[in-house]
Amino acid sequence: MKKINVGILFGGRSTEHEVSLQSAKNVIDAIDQEKYDITLLGIDKAGRWYLNNRSQFLLNSDDPKTIALKTGRDVVLVPGNEKNQLIGVFDKTAAANIDVVFPILHGPYGEDGTVQGLLKLADIPFVGPGVLASAVGMDKDVAKRLLRDAGIPIARFRVYYQWDQESLDFQDISKQLGLPFFVKPANAGSSVGVSKVKNEAQFHQAVKEAFAFDNKILIEEFIEGREVECAVLGNEKPVASRVGEIIAQQEFYSYEAKYIDENGAILQIPAQLPAETEKLIQDTAVNTFRVLCCEGMARVDFFLTKDNNIVVNEINTIPGFTKISMYPKLWEISGITYRDLIDRLIQLALEKHKGERNLKTSYSGK
């Protein structure tokens, strides 16, 4: 059988650029080379796309603090050109025919529907949720409102914009949400720009920090409880993995704890939970996945209180794929190896695209 050519899309303009590089390296190393050819598409921090050589596409690849994209040959995407979607800018020759794209982009300009929209316009199948789910999942404000309307438990929160800064009142917010509370950018991931606030001095610095990453921020009540996560996989019939727990060794599960400090958190996989509690989390994860119109994959993060109540914290539509990331680890404990997980995600992308291709794109009347 002819191999499927998978375009691995990684890097990007977001603050999670380096996380994406780590995730891409792991996917590239693990993908079934007997079944798939790969084309590496690196995006630098300025948003420029490159065709990269597999043997030398990263600098400092073993150091998460200094890992960097090594730029390759400039490339452009040609929407609608089924045989040669990627064209080298300088030599004007066809570079590759992509059968499916695996976006391993975290945060804005990759996980937020922008790249998904581009690939949809180009009629190229891609792994993961589509435009709507990606955009909604990235915006914590919109996602939480949809979940709240669907009856899914979330923490109390308030939303503020850049132009609201002068009216932000610490005393008023602390009365509404209690202390401590969290301040976070509405559109960011991996705990970038997130602060835990215990007093007024911390509040002003936290607001400044969050607004450095987004024009909209959330101020959210602190939920005391265990941090647990559940992976979801599928299109029309999504299924949930076993549940894992994150035991943070810092104030909270920060960016450093997730990707840099190997001792920043303990991952308990599977989490030590009563069977009925795990089932409730799994069912709620799938329900969250469906309410937010997801396809392919997502990871749903929860708080589990002492009374065994669950609260959805957020959804990640392109979860991390690094060697210490929860999403592949959860599926591994659930019976799907890293390599098989990549294969399933690619097949789900192709199935989804085939179904979309069967829809009518013109109307000629009855």
Kinemage of the C-alpha trace (Angstrom):
@kinemage 1
@onewidth
@group {chain A} dominant
@subgroup {mainchain}
@vectorlist {calphas} color= white
{ca met a 1} P 0.000 0.000 0.000
{ca lys a 2} L 1.103 3.534 -0.721
{ca lys a 3} L 2.251 5.370 2.380
{ca ile a 4} L 0.162 8.254 3.704
{ca asn a 5} L 2.115 11.520 3.744
{ca val a 6} L 1.558 13.293 7.059
{ca gly a 7} L 2.455 16.946 7.383
{ca ile a 8} L 3.682 17.556 10.935
{ca leu a 9} L 2.914 21.218 11.667
{ca phe a 10} L 4.728 22.614 14.688
{ca gly a 11} L 6.294 25.681 16.298
{ca gly a 12} L 4.051 28.690 15.844
{ca arg a 13} L 3.733 32.242 17.098
{ca ser a 14} L 2.364 31.555 20.581
{ca thr a 15} L 4.086 31.621 23.953
{ca glu a 16} L 3.924 27.807 23.829
{ca his a 17} L 6.260 27.616 20.806
{ca glu a 18} L 8.899 25.610 22.674
{ca val a 19} L 6.291 23.179 24.036
{ca ser a 20} L 5.173 22.539 20.459
{ca leu a 21} L 8.743 21.739 19.411
{ca gln a 22} L 9.030 19.171 22.197
{ca ser a 23} L 5.679 17.609 21.290
{ca ala a 24} L 6.582 17.449 17.586
{ca lys a 25} L 9.895 15.734 18.288
{ca asn a 26} L 8.134 12.991 20.219
{ca val a 27} L 5.466 12.450 17.550
{ca ile a 28} L 8.065 12.355 14.769
{ca asp a 29} L 10.161 9.814 16.671
{ca ala a 30} L 7.168 7.579 17.401
{ca ile a 31} L 5.145 7.619 14.156
{ca asp a 32} L 4.914 4.331 12.241
{ca gln a 33} L 7.397 4.872 9.390
{ca glu a 34} L 6.209 1.746 7.564
{ca lys a 35} L 2.760 3.282 7.220
{ca tyr a 36} L 3.479 6.996 7.036
{ca asp a 37} L 5.863 9.336 5.279
{ca ile a 38} L 6.285 12.665 7.011
{ca thr a 39} L 6.809 16.223 5.839
{ca leu a 40} L 8.019 18.619 8.517
{ca leu a 41} L 6.412 22.056 8.494
{ca gly a 42} L 7.993 24.341 11.049
{ca ile a 43} L 6.554 27.758 11.876
{ca asp a 44} L 8.893 30.290 13.466
{ca lys a 45} L 7.885 32.871 16.072
{ca ala a 46} L 7.228 35.441 13.350
{ca gly a 47} L 4.724 33.102 11.678
{ca arg a 48} L 6.913 32.127 8.719
{ca trp a 49} L 6.523 28.566 7.404
{ca tyr a 50} L 9.451 26.311 6.500
{ca leu a 51} L 10.025 22.857 5.104
{ca asn a 52} L 12.416 21.211 7.509
{ca asn a 53} L 14.884 18.370 7.234
{ca arg a 54} L 14.104 15.600 9.704
{ca ser a 55} L 17.750 15.084 10.608
{ca gln a 56} L 18.310 18.682 11.720
{ca phe a 57} L 15.064 20.545 12.335
{ca leu a 58} L 15.707 21.430 15.984
{ca leu a 59} L 18.479 23.099 17.928
{ca asn a 60} L 19.144 21.949 21.517
{ca ser a 61} L 16.435 19.316 21.120
{ca asp a 62} L 17.158 17.685 24.492
{ca asp a 63} L 16.935 20.893 26.523
{ca pro a 64} L 13.378 22.260 27.042
{ca lys a 65} L 14.813 25.596 28.180
{ca thr a 66} L 16.817 26.305 25.024
{ca ile a 67} L 15.114 24.154 22.373
{ca ala a 68} L 14.643 26.097 19.131
{ca leu a 69} L 13.446 25.662 15.548
{ca lys a 70} L 16.147 25.483 12.908
{ca thr a 71} L 14.723 27.236 9.874
{ca gly a 72} L 14.517 25.351 6.587
{ca arg a 73} L 13.280 26.170 3.104
{ca asp a 74} L 10.507 28.750 2.777
{ca val a 75} L 7.219 27.270 1.701
{ca val a 76} L 3.754 28.451 0.676
{ca leu a 77} L 0.427 26.636 0.856
{ca val a 78} L -1.645 26.431 -2.328
{ca pro a 79} L -5.325 25.920 -1.381
{ca gly a 80} L -7.305 23.570 -3.602
{ca asn a 81} L -4.281 22.124 -5.401
{ca glu a 82} L -4.738 18.463 -4.471
{ca lys a 83} L -1.507 17.200 -6.007
{ca asn a 84} L 0.955 19.884 -4.942
{ca gln a 85} L -0.260 21.891 -1.972
{ca leu a 86} L 3.219 22.906 -0.845
{ca ile a 87} L 5.452 24.909 -3.158
{ca gly a 88} L 9.023 25.970 -2.462
{ca val a 89} L 9.166 29.781 -2.580
{ca phe a 90} L 12.589 30.144 -4.125
{ca asp a 91} L 12.824 27.338 -6.653
{ca lys a 92} L 9.073 27.235 -7.470
{ca thr a 93} L 9.106 23.424 -7.502
{ca ala a 94} L 6.556 21.157 -5.904
{ca ala a 95} L 7.742 20.266 -2.433
{ca ala a 96} L 5.195 17.771 -1.204
{ca asn a 97} L 1.743 16.331 -1.611
{ca ile a 98} L 0.174 16.262 1.864
{ca asp a 99} L -2.533 13.681 2.583
{ca val a 100} L -3.247 14.849 6.140
{ca val a 101} L -1.825 17.403 8.554
{ca phe a 102} L -1.094 16.749 12.218
{ca pro a 103} L -1.064 20.191 13.865
{ca ile a 104} L 1.040 20.079 16.999
{ca leu a 105} L 0.552 23.739 17.796
{ca his a 106} L -0.332 24.900 21.290
{ca gly a 107} L -1.979 28.192 22.184
{ca pro a 108} L -2.998 31.109 19.930
{ca tyr a 109} L -2.258 30.950 16.179
{ca gly a 110} L -2.495 27.183 16.173
{ca glu a 111} L -4.916 25.754 18.713
{ca asp a 112} L -7.487 28.539 18.394
{ca gly a 113} L -9.068 27.748 15.014
{ca thr a 114} L -6.784 29.929 12.879
{ca val a 115} L -4.712 27.108 11.394
{ca gln a 116} L -7.754 24.837 11.310
{ca gly a 117} L -9.537 27.426 9.163
{ca leu a 118} L -6.573 27.663 6.809
{ca leu a 119} L -6.396 23.894 6.385
{ca lys a 120} L -10.148 23.660 5.876
{ca leu a 121} L -9.969 26.304 3.128
{ca ala a 122} L -7.128 24.344 1.554
{ca asp a 123} L -9.276 21.170 1.764
{ca ile a 124} L -6.564 19.258 3.621
{ca pro a 125} L -7.601 16.759 6.316
{ca phe a 126} L -6.199 17.563 9.745
{ca val a 127} L -6.000 15.929 13.156
{ca gly a 128} L -8.100 17.281 15.993
{ca pro a 129} L -11.132 19.527 16.402
{ca gly a 130} L -12.327 21.893 13.691
{ca val a 131} L -12.563 25.670 13.567
{ca leu a 132} L -15.450 26.180 15.985
{ca ala a 133} L -14.341 23.776 18.708
{ca ser a 134} L -10.766 25.016 18.515
{ca ala a 135} L -11.786 28.655 18.852
{ca val a 136} L -14.252 27.966 21.655
{ca gly a 137} L -11.871 25.674 23.511
{ca met a 138} L -9.136 28.299 23.466
{ca asp a 139} L -11.373 31.065 24.821
{ca lys a 140} L -11.944 30.130 28.461
{ca asp a 141} L -14.723 32.707 28.821
{ca val a 142} L -16.828 31.375 25.924
{ca ala a 143} L -16.119 27.732 26.793
{ca lys a 144} L -17.199 28.208 30.405
{ca arg a 145} L -20.421 29.962 29.409
{ca leu a 146} L -21.351 27.107 27.054
{ca leu a 147} L -20.558 24.518 29.715
{ca arg a 148} L -22.549 26.440 32.327
{ca asp a 149} L -25.558 26.599 30.000
{ca ala a 150} L -25.276 22.839 29.451
{ca gly a 151} L -25.381 22.212 33.202
{ca ile a 152} L -21.754 21.135 33.470
{ca pro a 153} L -20.187 22.358 36.740
{ca ile a 154} L -17.557 25.112 36.466
{ca ala a 155} L -15.933 27.546 38.893
{ca arg a 156} L -17.416 31.011 39.368
{ca phe a 157} L -15.598 33.603 37.283
{ca arg a 158} L -15.604 37.199 36.093
{ca val a 159} L -14.391 38.527 32.740
{ca tyr a 160} L -12.594 41.827 32.143
{ca tyr a 161} L -11.127 43.573 29.100
{ca gln a 162} L -8.145 45.871 28.698
{ca trp a 163} L -10.415 48.910 28.912
{ca asp a 164} L -11.815 47.671 32.238
{ca gln a 165} L -8.503 47.899 34.076
{ca glu a 166} L -9.190 51.170 35.870
{ca ser a 167} L -12.470 49.846 37.234
{ca leu a 168} L -11.034 46.616 38.651
{ca asp a 169} L -11.572 46.630 42.408
{ca phe a 170} L -9.778 44.053 44.521
{ca gln a 171} L -12.155 44.338 47.477
{ca asp a 172} L -15.222 43.880 45.294
{ca ile a 173} L -13.767 40.877 43.456
{ca ser a 174} L -12.560 39.199 46.660
{ca lys a 175} L -16.058 39.595 48.154
{ca gln a 176} L -17.595 37.950 45.095
{ca leu a 177} L -15.095 35.120 44.609
{ca gly a 178} L -13.313 34.818 47.962
{ca leu a 179} L -9.584 34.479 48.545
{ca pro a 180} L -7.387 33.229 47.073
{ca phe a 181} L -8.491 33.487 43.446
{ca phe a 182} L -6.824 33.032 40.062
{ca val a 183} L -6.152 35.624 37.370
{ca lys a 184} L -5.515 34.249 33.892
{ca pro a 185} L -5.540 35.298 30.212
{ca ala a 186} L -8.738 34.192 28.493
{ca asn a 187} L -6.845 32.899 25.444
{ca ala a 188} L -3.668 31.115 26.481
{ca gly a 189} L -2.620 27.683 27.630
{ca ser a 190} L -0.043 25.833 29.712
{ca ser a 191} L -0.676 28.195 32.655
{ca val a 192} L 1.056 31.036 30.785
{ca gly a 193} L 0.242 34.353 32.481
{ca val a 194} L -1.672 32.650 35.310
{ca ser a 195} L -1.310 33.916 38.893
{ca lys a 196} L -2.731 32.832 42.229
{ca val a 197} L -3.759 35.933 44.184
{ca lys a 198} L -3.900 36.110 47.976
{ca asn a 199} L -3.724 39.875 48.582
{ca glu a 200} L -4.139 43.244 46.879
{ca ala a 201} L -0.453 43.708 46.061
{ca gln a 202} L -0.409 40.389 44.210
{ca phe a 203} L -3.669 41.306 42.485
{ca his a 204} L -2.330 44.327 40.610
{ca gln a 205} L 0.748 42.429 39.428
{ca ala a 206} L -1.378 39.437 38.386
{ca val a 207} L -3.716 41.625 36.318
{ca lys a 208} L -0.761 43.264 34.594
{ca glu a 209} L 0.779 39.869 33.882
{ca ala a 210} L -2.428 38.394 32.426
{ca phe a 211} L -3.095 41.420 30.212
{ca ala a 212} L 0.415 41.067 28.788
{ca phe a 213} L -0.802 37.909 27.022
{ca asp a 214} L -4.398 38.743 26.086
{ca asn a 215} L -6.838 41.646 25.875
{ca lys a 216} L -9.384 39.650 27.883
{ca ile a 217} L -8.767 38.044 31.274
{ca leu a 218} L -10.631 35.782 33.659
{ca ile a 219} L -10.690 36.153 37.396
{ca glu a 220} L -11.803 32.842 38.806
{ca glu a 221} L -12.563 31.434 42.238
{ca phe a 222} L -10.097 29.024 43.806
{ca ile a 223} L -11.411 25.474 43.980
{ca glu a 224} L -9.752 23.461 46.701
{ca gly a 225} L -9.370 19.951 45.469
{ca arg a 226} L -7.351 17.425 43.524
{ca glu a 227} L -6.380 18.168 39.926
{ca val a 228} L -7.461 15.323 37.658
{ca glu a 229} L -7.470 14.966 33.892
{ca cys a 230} L -9.202 12.758 31.357
{ca ala a 231} L -8.369 12.239 27.666
{ca val a 232} L -11.058 11.929 24.999
{ca leu a 233} L -10.671 10.319 21.565
{ca gly a 234} L -13.107 9.974 18.661
{ca asn a 235} L -15.462 11.692 16.258
{ca glu a 236} L -19.151 10.714 16.371
{ca lys a 237} L -18.594 8.238 19.210
{ca pro a 238} L -15.903 9.702 21.484
{ca val a 239} L -14.527 7.615 24.320
{ca ala a 240} L -12.738 8.583 27.517
{ca ser a 241} L -9.462 7.265 28.895
{ca arg a 242} L -8.683 6.358 32.458
{ca val a 243} L -8.314 9.361 34.761
{ca gly a 244} L -4.954 10.716 35.879
{ca glu a 245} L -4.057 13.023 38.741
{ca ile a 246} L -1.517 15.841 38.885
{ca ile a 247} L 0.054 16.402 42.279
{ca ala a 248} L 1.753 19.779 41.905
{ca gln a 249} L 4.942 20.316 43.873
{ca gln a 250} L 4.658 24.089 43.412
{ca glu a 251} L 1.976 26.662 44.276
{ca phe a 252} L -0.021 25.404 41.296
{ca tyr a 253} L 0.571 23.446 38.082
{ca ser a 254} L 2.641 26.105 36.321
{ca tyr a 255} L 4.300 26.175 32.892
{ca glu a 256} L 7.636 25.245 34.466
{ca ala a 257} L 6.099 22.283 36.290
{ca lys a 258} L 4.500 21.028 33.077
{ca tyr a 259} L 7.400 21.252 30.669
{ca ile a 260} L 10.716 22.219 32.273
{ca asp a 261} L 11.012 21.055 35.880
{ca glu a 262} L 10.857 17.243 35.892
{ca asn a 263} L 10.186 17.426 39.641
{ca gly a 264} L 7.528 20.133 39.321
{ca ala a 265} L 4.654 17.672 39.583
{ca ile a 266} L 3.900 14.025 40.232
{ca leu a 267} L 1.640 12.334 37.680
{ca gln a 268} L -0.491 9.633 39.306
{ca ile a 269} L -1.702 7.442 36.435
{ca pro a 270} L -4.279 6.135 36.922
{ca ala a 271} L -5.583 8.309 39.733
{ca gln a 272} L -6.576 6.555 42.932
{ca leu a 273} L -10.342 7.031 42.726
{ca pro a 274} L -13.494 5.079 43.523
{ca ala a 275} L -14.881 3.454 40.383
{ca glu a 276} L -18.062 5.566 40.463
{ca thr a 277} L -16.067 8.803 40.725
{ca glu a 278} L -13.849 7.854 37.777
{ca lys a 279} L -16.949 6.956 35.745
{ca leu a 280} L -18.504 10.346 36.544
{ca ile a 281} L -15.342 12.146 35.414
{ca gln a 282} L -15.161 10.085 32.214
{ca asp a 283} L -18.831 10.738 31.374
{ca thr a 284} L -18.436 14.461 32.073
{ca ala a 285} L -15.288 14.610 29.932
{ca val a 286} L -17.144 13.107 26.967
{ca asn a 287} L -20.107 15.411 27.594
{ca thr a 288} L -17.763 18.439 27.685
{ca phe a 289} L -16.156 17.238 24.445
{ca arg a 290} L -19.566 17.073 22.766
{ca val a 291} L -20.939 20.342 24.175
{ca leu a 292} L -17.898 22.190 22.807
{ca cys a 293} L -18.326 20.489 19.391
{ca cys a 294} L -14.978 18.682 19.489
{ca glu a 295} L -13.706 15.975 17.167
{ca gly a 296} L -10.599 13.827 17.150
{ca met a 297} L -9.001 14.581 20.476
{ca ala a 298} L -9.043 16.723 23.595
{ca arg a 299} L -8.016 16.585 27.225
{ca val a 300} L -10.467 17.761 29.869
{ca asp a 301} L -9.086 19.050 33.173
{ca phe a 302} L -11.068 18.872 36.426
{ca phe a 303} L -10.960 19.724 40.090
{ca leu a 304} L -12.192 17.032 42.464
{ca thr a 305} L -13.300 18.414 45.816
{ca lys a 306} L -13.197 16.686 49.180
{ca asp a 307} L -16.949 15.967 48.859
{ca asn a 308} L -16.257 14.150 45.550
{ca asn a 309} L -17.845 16.924 43.502
{ca ile a 310} L -16.215 17.581 40.131
{ca val a 311} L -15.646 20.959 38.496
{ca val a 312} L -14.453 21.335 34.897
{ca asn a 313} L -11.439 23.635 34.742
{ca glu a 314} L -10.734 23.716 30.991
{ca ile a 315} L -10.412 21.750 27.774
{ca asn a 316} L -7.282 21.415 25.649
{ca thr a 317} L -8.020 20.685 21.994
{ca ile a 318} L -4.356 20.048 21.098
{ca pro a 319} L -2.985 18.592 24.317
{ca gly a 320} L 0.726 18.241 24.880
{ca phe a 321} L 2.496 15.282 23.278
{ca thr a 322} L 5.837 15.545 25.081
{ca lys a 323} L 7.327 12.524 26.826
{ca ile a 324} L 5.863 13.702 30.150
{ca ser a 325} L 2.482 14.837 28.777
{ca met a 326} L -0.700 13.500 30.304
{ca tyr a 327} L -2.710 12.855 27.109
{ca pro a 328} L -0.564 10.043 25.639
{ca lys a 329} L 0.174 8.670 29.098
{ca leu a 330} L -3.544 8.360 29.858
{ca trp a 331} L -4.149 6.428 26.659
{ca glu a 332} L -1.170 4.204 27.287
{ca ile a 333} L -2.599 3.146 30.660
{ca ser a 334} L -5.946 2.689 28.877
{ca gly a 335} L -4.444 0.231 26.389
{ca ile a 336} L -3.397 2.404 23.427
{ca thr a 337} L 0.324 2.818 22.817
{ca tyr a 338} L 1.828 6.147 21.785
{ca arg a 339} L 2.362 4.913 18.217
{ca asp a 340} L -1.153 3.492 17.933
{ca leu a 341} L -2.600 6.712 19.346
{ca ile a 342} L -0.925 8.725 16.582
{ca asp a 343} L -2.293 6.254 14.027
{ca arg a 344} L -5.830 6.486 15.399
{ca leu a 345} L -5.768 10.279 15.376
{ca ile a 346} L -4.652 10.335 11.741
{ca gln a 347} L -7.346 7.851 10.738
{ca leu a 348} L -9.992 9.884 12.566
{ca ala a 349} L -8.873 12.965 10.631
{ca leu a 350} L -9.188 11.150 7.312
{ca glu a 351} L -12.623 9.787 8.270
{ca lys a 352} L -13.859 13.238 9.249
{ca his a 353} L -12.629 14.773 6.000
{ca lys a 354} L -14.233 12.002 3.946
{ca gly a 355} L -17.560 12.693 5.634
{ca glu a 356} L -17.270 16.417 4.944
{ca arg a 357} L -16.447 15.706 1.304
{ca asn a 358} L -19.812 13.943 0.956
{ca leu a 359} L -21.703 17.119 1.839
{ca lys a 360} L -23.152 19.217 -0.978
{ca thr a 361} L -21.362 22.471 -1.760
{ca ser a 362} L -23.859 23.765 -4.302
{ca tyr a 363} L -27.629 23.986 -4.565
{ca ser a 364} L -29.567 23.494 -7.760
{ca gly a 365} L -33.083 23.326 -6.372
{ca lys a 366} L -35.415 20.362 -6.073
